[in-house]
Amino acid sequence: MEKQNINDLINKAKSSNQQKAIQKIVPILNKEVDEVQFSFYIEKELLKKLKMKALQEDTSMKQLVNDAVKSFLAEL
């Protein structure tokens, strides 16, 4: 392409006043359960078993741990 043709294309693109889509991001304010972050150390083999169980049950490790703690506390 010649230099003149490129400049014409650039000017044509600049002159077209196309509306640009602006995406608004809104945070989710309501959580179903009030949560806090908690970290701890766990044995390597237990973690592997937890990961496998989560995969087998098609759920998250977080959900499995929460369910196990709730079950344990209900038995007290």
ABEGO torsion letter per residue (X at the ends): XBAAAAAAAAAAAAABBBBBBBBBBBBBABBABBBBBBBBBBBAAAAAAAAAAAAAAGBBAAAAAAAAAAAAAAAX
